[in-house]
Amino acid sequence: QVRPLESGGGLVQVGESLRLSCVAPGSIFRTSSMEWYRQAPGKEREVVARISRSGETTNYADAVKGRFTISRDHAKSEIYLQMNSLKPEDTGVYYCNKLRANFRDVWGPGTQVTVSS
């Protein structure tokens, strides 16, 4: 596998939950802190959650703090994002990648999350 592969998105109502998954290339999963990014329509991609390589430290954007939880499974090289109490402003395409990934890095296709009011 040469790029991340995200899954788990969908169309939900306000207040509902989704759990996103990402299978990351071992080359970056083993050596990097990992982040979930999202790109809302017409906006730039932003970081919503970060987890350290060990999994012991997590950080969240203010907009999702208290609602989203990031985790990682070392045995599976997978990253997860549990999203609760979803809001319309959470709508966007969600990606996972290493810490501070940019346009030079390989990105996956992302997974679409749409929250309908």
N, C-alpha and C positions, 0 to 999 in steps of 0.2 A: 504494500500500500504506500502510495507516494503523497497522498494529500488527505486532509481530514475529511470525514464523512459524517455529516450531521443528520439527525432524524428526530421525529417526535412532534413536529409542529402540526398545526391544524387550525380549524375555525372553532372558536369557543365564545361563550357569552361572558359578559362582565361578571367577575367574581369567581369564575371557574379556574381550574388548574390544568397545567400541562407539565410533562417531564420530558425534557430534551436530552438526547444522548449524542455523543460524538466519539467516534473511533479515530484516534489520532495515530499518525505514523510513529512507530516506536522510536525513531531517531530523535524526535522532538519531545515525545511524551516522557521519555526517561530522563531527559536532561533539562527540562524547562518548567518554569511555572506556566500555567495555562490560563487562558482567558476565554470568556464568552463575550462576543461582540454582537451588536445588533445594528441594523441599518433600516431606519424608518423611511417611508417614501419621501423623496425630496431632501433627505438629510444625509449628513456624513455618518460613516460608521463610528460607533462609540462602544467603549468597554462597559459592560454591565456587571461583570463579576470576574474575580481573579482567585486562583488557588495556587499555593506554593507547590514546589516539586514534591515535598513530603506530604502535602495535604493538610498540614497542621494549621496553616494560616490562610484565611480567606478575607477578601475585601469586596465591597459592593458599591456601586453607584448609589448616590442618595435616592434616586428615583425608585430603586428596587429594594432598598434595604428593609429588612423585616418581612419581605414577601418572597424573595428568591433565595435559593440555597444551592451553592455549587459544591460538587464533590468529585472524587476521582477514584477509579478502581485500577490499581497498579497491575493486577493480574491480567486484566482485560485491555489495558491501555485505553480506557474509556473515561470520558468526562461527562458529567451530568449537570443539568440545571433544572431544579425543581422550582416551578413558578406557580405561586398561589395568589389568590385575590387579583386576578388579572384585570387590567384596565385597558381601555381603548388605546391609550398612549403607549402600551407595550407592543402594539402591532409593528411588525417589521420582519426582516429576514435575519435569522440568528446564525452566527458562525462561531466555531471554536478555532483557536489557534494558540501559538505560543505567546508568551509575554511580549508586548510591544511589536506584534507582527505588523508589517507594512506591505506596500504594493509589490515589493520585491519577493515576498514570501509566497508560498503556494497556498492557495485558499480552496476550501471545499465549496460545494454548491450551496451550502446553507440550507436552512429549513424555515419555511414561512409560518409565522404565527399571526393570526388575525383574531382580534378581540372585538366582538360586535356588541354594540349597546342596544 
